[in-house]
Amino acid sequence: MTEAVDVLRDPATIRARCAAIAAAVGAGQSRWFALDDARLDAAADLVAQLTRTRFPDLAVPYHSRWRHFEAGGIDRNRELAQRLSHLPAAEQARARIDLAFVSVLTDAGAGAHWSYTEPESGQRFARSEGLAVAGLRAFL
């Protein structure tokens, strides 16, 4: 398992997979996406400019479901790790996958008015952060 994860995380593997996807999309083999090569440079410039504006030191934080669990500056991942610590590593991984999978699936269409107030912190969260924290609390 560790070897498979190492391969999937390897930048060469990521580049190869991205190149294969880009080639398929460029060849018109995607039902969902289209690729306009003439606009790639402009898109890259826009992303670079926006990144430098928002993160001048280029220390860009990860954006993922796991970051949403840290909403309000609370390290809920540590709490999760403590709760799962009695389990074997493989079971901990399964639990984390279950949590992330269900949390992401429930993050569709809650609307702009939905929110969750976390009893433990008293903080109110909306949208993805609220759904992530509510899902994590339900999971725990």
KOLDOVEX-622852 format. One record per residue: x, y, z of N, C-alpha, C, O in turn. Coordinates in pm, 1 decimal, m for minus. Layout:
// residues N
<voke <X, Y, Z>, <X, Y, Z>, <X, Y, Z>, <X, Y, Z>>
...
// end
This chain:
// residues 140
<voke <81.3, m118.7, 0.0>, <0.0, 0.0, 0.0>, <86.4, 126.1, 0.0>, <57.9, 221.6, m72.2>>
<voke <191.1, 125.5, 80.8>, <279.3, 241.5, 88.7>, <344.1, 270.1, m46.4>, <357.3, 385.8, m86.3>>
<voke <384.5, 164.5, m116.6>, <446.5, 182.8, m247.9>, <347.9, 244.6, m346.3>, <384.7, 332.2, m424.5>>
<voke <222.4, 199.0, m342.5>, <120.3, 253.2, m433.1>, <95.8, 400.6, m404.3>, <83.0, 480.4, m497.2>>
<voke <89.2, 437.4, m277.8>, <69.5, 577.2, m239.9>, <188.8, 660.7, m285.1>, <171.7, 771.4, m336.2>>
<voke <309.6, 607.7, m266.3>, <429.5, 680.0, m309.7>, <427.0, 705.1, m460.5>, <463.5, 813.4, m506.3>>
<voke <384.4, 605.8, m536.7>, <376.1, 622.0, m682.5>, <273.5, 728.4, m718.5>, <299.5, 813.3, m803.7>>
<voke <156.8, 724.4, m653.9>, <51.2, 820.9, m685.3>, <89.9, 963.3, m646.0>, <44.7, 1058.8, m709.1>>
<voke <171.4, 978.7, m544.6>, <213.9, 1111.7, m499.9>, <335.3, 1164.2, m577.1>, <368.0, 1282.6, m567.9>>
<voke <400.1, 1079.4, m650.6>, <521.0, 1117.9, m722.1>, <487.5, 1221.9, m829.5>, <396.2, 1200.1, m909.2>>
<voke <559.6, 1334.4, m833.0>, <531.1, 1437.9, m933.0>, <533.4, 1385.8, m1077.0>, <456.7, 1432.9, m1160.9>>
<voke <620.4, 1289.5, m1105.9>, <625.7, 1234.4, m1242.0>, <495.4, 1161.7, m1275.4>, <445.0, 1172.6, m1387.1>>
<voke <441.4, 1088.2, m1179.2>, <313.6, 1019.2, m1200.5>, <202.0, 1120.4, m1220.5>, <118.7, 1105.0, m1309.8>>
<voke <200.5, 1223.4, m1137.7>, <96.7, 1326.1, m1147.9>, <103.8, 1394.8, m1284.0>, <1.4, 1414.8, m1349.3>>
<voke <224.3, 1430.6, m1326.5>, <239.8, 1494.0, m1457.8>, <193.9, 1401.1, m1569.6>, <126.6, 1445.3, m1662.8>>
<voke <229.2, 1274.0, m1561.6>, <189.8, 1177.0, m1665.8>, <38.0, 1161.8, m1671.6>, <m20.1, 1157.4, m1780.1>>
<voke <m26.3, 1154.0, m1555.1>, <m172.3, 1141.0, m1553.2>, <m238.7, 1267.2, m1607.5>, <m335.3, 1259.3, m1683.3>>
<voke <m187.1, 1382.7, m1568.8>, <m242.4, 1509.0, m1617.9>, <m223.9, 1521.3, m1768.8>, <m313.1, 1568.6, m1839.2>>
<voke <m109.2, 1479.2, m1817.5>, <m84.0, 1484.2, m1961.9>, <m181.1, 1392.9, m2036.8>, <m230.8, 1429.1, m2143.4>>
<voke <m207.9, 1276.0, m1981.7>, <m302.5, 1183.5, m2045.8>, <m443.1, 1242.7, m2048.7>, <m514.0, 1230.7, m2148.6>>
<voke <m482.9, 1305.9, m1939.7>, <m615.6, 1368.9, m1934.7>, <m622.3, 1485.0, m2032.9>, <m719.9, 1498.7, m2106.7>>
<voke <m519.0, 1568.7, m2034.1>, <m516.5, 1682.9, m2126.1>, <m520.8, 1635.0, m2271.3>, <m588.1, 1696.0, m2354.5>>
<voke <m450.7, 1528.1, m2301.9>, <m451.5, 1475.4, m2438.7>, <m590.5, 1425.1, m2476.7>, <m638.0, 1449.9, m2587.5>>
<voke <m654.5, 1355.0, m2385.3>, <m788.8, 1303.5, m2414.2>, <m888.5, 1417.5, m2432.5>, <m970.0, 1414.8, m2524.7>>
<voke <m882.1, 1517.0, m2345.3>, <m972.4, 1631.9, m2356.8>, <m943.1, 1708.3, m2485.1>, <m1035.7, 1747.2, m2556.2>>
<voke <m815.2, 1730.2, m2515.8>, <m775.8, 1800.3, m2637.9>, <m820.6, 1729.0, m2763.6>, <m844.6, 1791.5, m2866.9>>
<voke <m831.9, 1596.4, m2753.8>, <m876.9, 1516.4, m2868.7>, <m1029.1, 1507.7, m2875.7>, <m1084.2, 1437.7, m2960.6>>
<voke <m1097.0, 1579.6, m2785.2>, <m1243.5, 1580.1, m2787.3>, <m1306.5, 1456.2, m2728.3>, <m1420.6, 1423.8, m2761.5>>
<voke <m1235.5, 1385.7, m2641.4>, <m1285.9, 1261.6, m2584.5>, <m1354.9, 1279.0, m2449.4>, <m1384.4, 1180.3, m2382.0>>
<voke <m1380.6, 1402.6, m2409.8>, <m1448.9, 1426.7, m2282.8>, <m1588.9, 1479.7, m2308.1>, <m1609.9, 1566.6, m2392.8>>
<voke <m1684.2, 1425.9, m2233.3>, <m1821.4, 1477.0, m2241.6>, <m1836.9, 1605.5, m2161.0>, <m1932.0, 1680.6, m2182.8>>
<voke <m1744.7, 1632.0, m2068.1>, <m1762.7, 1740.9, m1972.8>, <m1670.2, 1860.0, m1994.4>, <m1702.9, 1970.9, m1952.4>>
<voke <m1557.9, 1840.3, m2057.5>, <m1459.7, 1946.7, m2067.5>, <m1416.5, 1970.3, m2211.5>, <m1425.1, 1881.4, m2296.2>>
<voke <m1370.2, 2091.4, m2237.0>, <m1309.5, 2126.0, m2365.0>, <m1179.4, 2199.0, m2333.8>, <m1167.8, 2264.4, m2230.1>>
<voke <m1083.3, 2188.2, m2421.9>, <m953.7, 2250.6, m2401.5>, <m926.2, 2345.9, m2516.4>, <m928.1, 2306.9, m2633.2>>
<voke <m900.7, 2471.7, m2481.7>, <m866.6, 2573.3, m2580.5>, <m720.5, 2611.3, m2557.0>, <m690.5, 2697.7, m2474.7>>
<voke <m630.6, 2546.4, m2629.6>, <m486.1, 2569.1, m2611.7>, <m447.4, 2715.7, m2624.9>, <m351.8, 2760.4, m2561.6>>
<voke <m519.9, 2790.1, m2705.8>, <m486.5, 2931.2, m2729.3>, <m506.1, 3015.8, m2603.8>, <m452.6, 3126.3, m2595.2>>
<voke <m581.8, 2965.6, m2506.5>, <m608.5, 3044.4, m2386.1>, <m530.1, 2997.7, m2263.8>, <m545.4, 3054.3, m2155.6>>
<voke <m447.1, 2896.2, m2279.4>, <m373.3, 2842.0, m2165.0>, <m276.6, 2943.2, m2104.6>, <m269.8, 2956.0, m1982.4>>
<voke <m201.9, 3015.0, m2187.9>, <m106.6, 3113.1, m2134.7>, <m177.7, 3221.0, m2053.8>, <m131.6, 3258.6, m1946.1>>
<voke <m289.2, 3270.5, m2105.2>, <m365.4, 3372.9, m2032.9>, <m418.5, 3317.9, m1901.0>, <m417.1, 3387.6, m1799.5>>
<voke <m465.1, 3193.8, m1901.9>, <m515.2, 3131.8, m1778.7>, <m402.5, 3115.7, m1677.1>, <m421.1, 3143.0, m1558.5>>
<voke <m286.1, 3071.5, m1723.1>, <m171.2, 3055.1, m1633.6>, <m127.9, 3189.3, m1575.2>, <m96.2, 3198.2, m1456.5>>
<voke <m126.5, 3292.8, m1657.7>, <m90.1, 3426.8, m1610.0>, <m187.0, 3476.2, m1503.2>, <m145.5, 3533.6, m1402.5>>
<voke <m316.0, 3453.5, m1525.8>, <m418.0, 3495.7, m1429.3>, <m400.2, 3424.0, m1295.6>, <m405.9, 3486.3, m1189.6>>
<voke <m378.8, 3293.2, m1301.6>, <m359.3, 3216.0, m1178.2>, <m233.3, 3263.2, m1105.4>, <m235.2, 3279.6, m983.4>>
<voke <m124.6, 3285.0, m1178.2>, <0.6, 3331.2, m1116.2>, <m18.3, 3468.0, m1051.5>, <28.0, 3490.9, m939.8>>
<voke <m85.7, 3558.2, m1121.1>, <m109.2, 3692.5, m1066.9>, <m194.5, 3686.8, m941.3>, <m163.1, 3752.1, m841.8>>
<voke <m300.8, 3610.1, m945.3>, <m390.0, 3597.0, m830.4>, <m317.2, 3533.2, m712.0>, <m334.0, 3575.6, m597.7>>
<voke <m237.1, 3432.2, m740.1>, <m161.2, 3365.6, m633.9>, <m64.0, 3462.8, m567.8>, <m54.2, 3466.6, m445.2>>
<voke <7.5, 3541.1, m647.5>, <103.8, 3637.1, m590.9>, <34.2, 3748.5, m512.9>, <89.2, 3800.7, m415.9>>
<voke <m87.0, 3784.7, m555.6>, <m162.4, 3887.2, m484.2>, <m209.1, 3835.4, m348.1>, <m195.1, 3903.9, m246.8>>
<voke <m263.9, 3715.4, m346.6>, <m319.2, 3659.6, m222.2>, <m212.7, 3602.2, m129.7>, <m228.9, 3603.3, m7.7>>
<voke <m103.3, 3551.8, m187.6>, <1.9, 3487.9, m108.7>, <137.5, 3540.3, m155.4>, <210.9, 3468.8, m223.5>>
<voke <172.0, 3666.2, m119.2>, <297.0, 3727.0, m167.4>, <421.6, 3646.6, m131.7>, <521.4, 3651.1, m203.7>>
<voke <416.0, 3573.3, m21.1>, <531.7, 3491.1, 17.8>, <529.0, 3354.2, m49.1>, <617.4, 3271.2, m27.7>>
<voke <425.5, 3332.1, m130.8>, <404.2, 3206.3, m203.4>, <387.3, 3086.0, m111.3>, <406.0, 2972.3, m154.6>>
<voke <352.2, 3109.2, 14.6>, <319.2, 3000.8, 107.4>, <168.5, 2976.0, 96.5>, <90.4, 3023.4, 178.9>>
<voke <130.0, 2902.0, m5.2>, <m10.7, 2876.8, m33.4>, <m57.8, 2759.3, 51.8>, <m1.3, 2650.3, 42.3>>
<voke <m160.4, 2779.3, 135.2>, <m208.8, 2668.1, 217.6>, <m281.8, 2565.5, 131.4>, <m340.6, 2599.3, 28.7>>
<voke <m277.0, 2441.6, 174.3>, <m350.9, 2336.4, 105.4>, <m499.9, 2366.4, 113.3>, <m548.7, 2417.3, 214.2>>
<voke <m570.8, 2334.9, 7.0>, <m716.3, 2346.8, 10.5>, <m772.2, 2206.8, m8.5>, <m752.7, 2144.1, m112.6>>
<voke <m840.5, 2159.9, 91.8>, <m897.3, 2026.0, 85.2>, <m1002.7, 2012.8, 193.3>, <m1021.3, 2102.8, 275.1>>
<voke <m1069.6, 1902.6, 192.7>, <m1166.6, 1874.7, 298.8>, <m1095.9, 1879.1, 433.2>, <m1153.0, 1926.6, 531.3>>
<voke <m973.7, 1830.7, 439.3>, <m902.2, 1828.0, 566.4>, <m876.3, 1968.6, 618.3>, <m874.7, 1989.4, 739.6>>
<voke <m856.2, 2064.5, 530.7>, <m840.6, 2204.4, 573.8>, <m974.1, 2258.8, 624.6>, <m976.5, 2338.9, 718.1>>
<voke <m1084.6, 2216.3, 564.2>, <m1215.9, 2261.3, 610.6>, <m1240.4, 2214.8, 754.7>, <m1309.7, 2282.5, 830.7>>
<voke <m1184.2, 2100.6, 791.6>, <m1200.3, 2052.1, 929.0>, <m1129.7, 2143.7, 1029.0>, <m1153.8, 2133.5, 1149.2>>
<voke <m1042.9, 2233.0, 981.0>, <m970.8, 2326.0, 1068.3>, <m1037.4, 2463.3, 1074.3>, <m975.9, 2560.0, 1119.2>>
<voke <m1161.8, 2472.4, 1029.6>, <m1232.3, 2600.6, 1028.3>, <m1228.9, 2664.8, 1166.4>, <m1237.1, 2596.7, 1268.6>>
<voke <m1216.7, 2796.1, 1167.5>, <m1214.2, 2870.5, 1292.7>, <m1084.5, 2855.4, 1369.8>, <m1076.7, 2891.9, 1487.1>>
<voke <m981.8, 2801.1, 1303.2>, <m851.8, 2787.6, 1368.8>, <m843.3, 2674.2, 1469.5>, <m755.1, 2674.7, 1555.3>>
<voke <m932.5, 2577.9, 1460.8>, <m934.6, 2465.8, 1555.7>, <m878.6, 2341.0, 1486.8>, <m920.9, 2306.8, 1376.4>>
<voke <m784.5, 2273.8, 1551.1>, <m722.7, 2154.5, 1494.7>, <m807.5, 2031.6, 1528.8>, <m776.1, 1956.4, 1621.1>>
<voke <m913.8, 2013.3, 1453.3>, <m1000.3, 1898.0, 1475.7>, <m937.1, 1768.7, 1425.8>, <m976.0, 1659.7, 1467.8>>
<voke <m839.1, 1781.2, 1335.8>, <m767.7, 1662.0, 1288.9>, <m693.7, 1593.8, 1403.7>, <m684.5, 1471.1, 1408.7>>
<voke <m641.8, 1673.5, 1494.5>, <m573.4, 1616.5, 1610.8>, <m673.7, 1539.7, 1697.2>, <m643.7, 1430.7, 1745.8>>
<voke <m792.4, 1597.0, 1715.9>, <m895.8, 1527.6, 1793.6>, <m933.9, 1396.2, 1726.0>, <m949.3, 1293.6, 1792.3>>
<voke <m948.9, 1400.0, 1594.8>, <m981.6, 1278.9, 1520.1>, <m871.1, 1175.1, 1538.1>, <m899.6, 1057.9, 1562.7>>
<voke <m745.0, 1217.2, 1525.9>, <m631.7, 1125.7, 1541.4>, <m632.5, 1062.1, 1680.3>, <m605.4, 942.8, 1694.2>>
<voke <m663.3, 1141.0, 1782.2>, <m667.2, 1087.0, 1919.0>, <m778.8, 983.5, 1932.1>, <m760.0, 878.8, 1994.1>>
<voke <m894.7, 1013.2, 1873.6>, <m1007.7, 920.4, 1882.1>, <m981.0, 789.9, 1807.1>, <m1032.0, 684.4, 1844.8>>
<voke <m901.2, 797.8, 1701.5>, <m873.8, 679.3, 1619.9>, <m746.2, 606.6, 1661.5>, <m716.4, 499.8, 1608.1>>
<voke <m670.8, 662.3, 1755.3>, <m536.4, 612.9, 1787.1>, <m533.8, 467.4, 1835.1>, <m431.3, 400.5, 1822.2>>
<voke <m643.3, 418.3, 1889.3>, <m645.5, 280.9, 1938.6>, <m661.4, 178.5, 1826.0>, <m646.6, 58.3, 1848.3>>
<voke <m691.3, 226.0, 1706.2>, <m713.4, 136.8, 1592.4>, <m583.6, 110.4, 1517.2>, <m492.5, 193.2, 1519.3>>
<voke <m574.9, m5.2, 1450.5>, <m459.7, m29.6, 1362.7>, <m456.5, 75.2, 1250.8>, <m559.5, 133.1, 1216.3>>
<voke <m337.0, 99.1, 1194.3>, <m319.2, 202.8, 1092.8>, <m414.9, 185.3, 975.2>, <m470.8, 283.6, 926.6>>
<voke <m434.7, 62.9, 928.8>, <m523.9, 39.7, 814.3>, <m667.6, 78.6, 848.7>, <m738.4, 134.6, 765.0>>
<voke <m710.2, 49.7, 969.4>, <m846.7, 85.1, 1011.1>, <m860.9, 237.0, 1027.1>, <m965.2, 293.7, 994.3>>
<voke <m755.7, 302.4, 1077.6>, <m757.3, 448.6, 1084.9>, <m771.5, 508.5, 945.4>, <m847.5, 603.4, 925.7>>
<voke <m699.4, 453.8, 849.8>, <m708.3, 503.0, 711.7>, <m848.7, 483.4, 656.5>, <m903.1, 573.3, 592.3>>
<voke <m907.8, 367.1, 681.0>, <m1044.8, 342.4, 634.6>, <m1142.6, 442.3, 695.3>, <m1230.3, 494.1, 626.2>>
<voke <m1127.2, 468.7, 823.4>, <m1216.8, 563.5, 890.6>, <m1201.6, 703.0, 830.9>, <m1301.1, 772.0, 808.7>>
<voke <m1078.6, 744.8, 804.8>, <m1054.7, 877.0, 745.8>, <m1111.4, 885.8, 603.6>, <m1165.7, 989.0, 564.0>>
<voke <m1098.2, 777.5, 527.8>, <m1155.6, 775.0, 393.4>, <m1307.1, 783.9, 402.0>, <m1368.9, 860.5, 328.0>>
<voke <m1367.2, 707.0, 491.0>, <m1513.0, 713.6, 509.6>, <m1557.0, 855.4, 543.4>, <m1652.3, 907.1, 485.2>>
<voke <m1487.3, 917.9, 637.7>, <m1520.7, 1053.6, 678.9>, <m1510.7, 1151.0, 562.2>, <m1603.9, 1227.2, 536.4>>
<voke <m1398.5, 1148.5, 492.1>, <m1379.1, 1242.5, 380.2>, <m1481.4, 1218.2, 270.5>, <m1538.0, 1313.1, 216.3>>
<voke <m1505.5, 1093.8, 237.8>, <m1599.1, 1058.9, 130.6>, <m1739.3, 1110.5, 161.5>, <m1800.2, 1179.1, 79.4>>
<voke <m1790.1, 1077.3, 279.3>, <m1925.1, 1120.7, 317.6>, <m1930.6, 1272.5, 330.8>, <m2028.3, 1334.6, 289.0>>
<voke <m1828.3, 1331.8, 387.6>, <m1826.6, 1476.8, 406.0>, <m1830.4, 1550.7, 273.0>, <m1902.2, 1649.7, 259.2>>
<voke <m1754.0, 1503.8, 175.5>, <m1753.4, 1568.4, 44.3>, <m1887.9, 1548.5, m25.6>, <m1939.6, 1641.3, m87.7>>
<voke <m1944.2, 1428.9, m15.9>, <m2072.5, 1403.4, m82.0>, <m2185.7, 1488.1, m23.6>, <m2277.7, 1526.2, m95.9>>
<voke <m2179.8, 1517.5, 104.2>, <m2285.2, 1599.6, 164.9>, <m2263.9, 1748.6, 140.0>, <m2347.3, 1830.6, 178.5>>
<voke <m2153.7, 1783.4, 76.5>, <m2120.4, 1923.9, 52.7>, <m2175.7, 1973.3, m80.8>, <m2113.9, 2057.8, m145.6>>
<voke <m2287.1, 1923.5, m121.0>, <m2345.0, 1964.4, m249.8>, <m2482.0, 2027.7, m226.9>, <m2577.2, 1960.5, m187.4>>
<voke <m2489.9, 2155.9, m252.1>, <m2619.0, 2221.9, m255.8>, <m2683.7, 2255.2, m123.4>, <m2806.5, 2258.8, m115.1>>
<voke <m2605.7, 2279.7, m19.1>, <m2666.9, 2317.1, 108.3>, <m2727.2, 2456.9, 100.8>, <m2816.6, 2491.2, 178.2>>
<voke <m2677.9, 2536.3, 8.2>, <m2731.9, 2670.9, m8.4>, <m2660.2, 2774.0, 75.4>, <m2586.2, 2742.1, 168.4>>
<voke <m2684.3, 2897.2, 39.9>, <m2614.7, 3009.5, 103.8>, <m2664.9, 3037.8, 244.8>, <m2595.8, 3104.6, 321.7>>
<voke <m2782.0, 2989.3, 280.5>, <m2840.6, 3024.1, 410.6>, <m2817.8, 2918.4, 517.5>, <m2843.5, 2943.2, 635.3>>
<voke <m2770.3, 2802.0, 478.5>, <m2746.7, 2695.6, 574.2>, <m2621.5, 2726.5, 655.2>, <m2524.3, 2780.1, 602.0>>
<voke <m2623.7, 2692.5, 784.3>, <m2504.4, 2707.1, 866.5>, <m2510.0, 2607.3, 981.5>, <m2613.4, 2546.1, 1008.5>>
<voke <m2398.2, 2592.8, 1047.1>, <m2385.9, 2501.0, 1160.0>, <m2313.0, 2573.5, 1271.3>, <m2207.7, 2633.2, 1248.9>>
<voke <m2369.5, 2568.3, 1392.6>, <m2302.7, 2622.7, 1509.6>, <m2246.4, 2505.5, 1587.3>, <m2319.9, 2418.1, 1633.3>>
<voke <m2117.1, 2505.1, 1600.8>, <m2048.5, 2395.6, 1668.5>, <m2060.9, 2412.7, 1819.8>, <m2011.5, 2511.4, 1874.4>>
<voke <m2125.4, 2319.3, 1888.1>, <m2140.1, 2333.1, 2033.9>, <m2007.3, 2341.1, 2107.6>, <m1995.4, 2413.8, 2206.2>>
<voke <m1906.7, 2266.6, 2060.3>, <m1778.1, 2261.4, 2129.2>, <m1706.9, 2396.2, 2129.8>, <m1641.8, 2430.9, 2228.3>>
<voke <m1718.3, 2472.7, 2021.4>, <m1647.3, 2600.1, 2012.6>, <m1740.5, 2720.3, 2019.5>, <m1696.6, 2831.6, 2048.8>>
<voke <m1869.3, 2698.3, 1992.4>, <m1964.3, 2808.7, 1986.1>, <m1955.4, 2887.4, 1856.3>, <m2027.8, 2985.4, 1838.2>>
<voke <m1866.9, 2845.4, 1765.1>, <m1850.5, 2915.9, 1638.4>, <m1954.5, 2868.9, 1536.2>, <m1998.5, 2754.0, 1536.1>>
<voke <m1991.4, 2963.1, 1449.5>, <m2088.4, 2934.2, 1343.5>, <m2014.9, 2928.4, 1211.0>, <m1936.7, 3017.6, 1178.0>>
<voke <m2040.8, 2822.3, 1134.9>, <m1976.0, 2802.8, 1005.7>, <m2081.8, 2779.6, 899.0>, <m2185.2, 2718.0, 924.5>>
<voke <m2054.6, 2829.6, 779.6>, <m2146.2, 2812.4, 667.2>, <m2074.5, 2738.0, 554.2>, <m1953.8, 2714.5, 559.4>>
<voke <m2150.3, 2702.7, 455.0>, <m2100.7, 2640.5, 331.8>, <m2009.2, 2521.8, 359.7>, <m2036.8, 2442.1, 449.3>>
<voke <m1901.0, 2509.5, 284.1>, <m1815.0, 2391.1, 294.5>, <m1757.6, 2371.8, 434.0>, <m1751.2, 2259.4, 483.8>>
<voke <m1715.6, 2481.2, 497.5>, <m1658.5, 2468.9, 631.8>, <m1764.7, 2418.3, 730.1>, <m1736.3, 2331.5, 812.6>>
<voke <m1885.6, 2471.6, 721.6>, <m1992.5, 2427.8, 810.6>, <m2028.4, 2282.4, 790.0>, <m2045.9, 2207.3, 885.9>>
<voke <m2039.3, 2242.9, 663.9>, <m2071.3, 2103.6, 634.9>, <m1958.9, 2010.8, 679.1>, <m1984.8, 1900.7, 727.7>>
<voke <m1835.2, 2053.9, 662.7>, <m1722.6, 1972.2, 705.9>, <m1722.3, 1955.4, 857.3>, <m1709.4, 1843.9, 907.8>>
<voke <m1736.4, 2066.0, 929.4>, <m1733.8, 2058.8, 1075.9>, <m1853.8, 1979.1, 1127.8>, <m1838.6, 1896.0, 1217.3>>
<voke <m1971.9, 2003.8, 1072.8>, <m2090.7, 1928.1, 1115.2>, <m2072.5, 1780.0, 1086.5>, <m2106.6, 1696.1, 1169.8>>
<voke <m2019.2, 1747.3, 969.7>, <m1996.4, 1607.5, 934.7>, <m1894.4, 1542.8, 1025.2>, <m1912.1, 1428.2, 1066.6>>
<voke <m1787.0, 1614.9, 1056.8>, <m1685.3, 1560.5, 1146.4>, <m1743.2, 1536.8, 1285.2>, <m1717.4, 1433.2, 1346.5>>
<voke <m1821.7, 1632.8, 1335.1>, <m1881.4, 1616.3, 1468.0>, <m1976.6, 1497.6, 1469.5>, <m1979.1, 1422.8, 1567.2>>
<voke <m2054.9, 1478.6, 1364.0>, <m2145.0, 1364.3, 1355.7>, <m2063.3, 1234.8, 1351.3>, <m2099.4, 1135.8, 1415.0>>
<voke <m1954.7, 1236.3, 1276.6>, <m1868.8, 1119.4, 1263.7>, <m1807.9, 1081.6, 1398.8>, <m1803.8, 964.6, 1436.8>>
<voke <m1760.6, 1184.8, 1470.6>, <m1699.6, 1158.0, 1601.2>, <m1802.0, 1104.7, 1700.0>, <m1768.2, 1076.7, 1815.0>>
// end
